[in-house]
Amino acid sequence: MKERTLAIIKPDGVSQRLIGEVIRRLEASDFRILNLKMVRLSRQEAEGFYAIHRERPFFQSLTAFMCEGPIVVLLLEAEEAIQRLRTLMGATDPAKADTGTIRRDFGSSVERNVIHGSDSSASAQFEISFFFDESKNSR
């Protein structure tokens, strides 16, 4: 079943000039890019995007990190896109990610792991509309 999901190349991926490599890996894995854009989040926007984590101890550092520089946001479509993207990204902790995954190859920590991807259908819906829902005049 075709699904849509959201991916973000995080500030560390952008600053390491990995945009092209991440997109190459996505396309090589049969993801169709429906939309993409580069944006720079304000602190308020980062806090809104990661609101689900507001009570977690890493919330402040994560939102500060996501505002450090530009990010690339991608609307993707593929068969079983959510799970397939999660597999391609690898575990959140690059040291625990499988060989050949984006996070294993390029990430340096749990936070600075190059890429974000929706983890469920519900989060994909929220995240896609956060960046791409024109009716809300979002980023």
Secondary structure by P-SEA (a helix, b strand, c coil): ccccbbbbbcaaaaaacaaaaaaaaaaaacccccbbbbbbbcaaaaaaaacccccccaaaaaaaaaacbbbbbbbccccaaaaaaaaaacccccccccccccccccccccccccccccccaaaaaaaaaaccccccccc
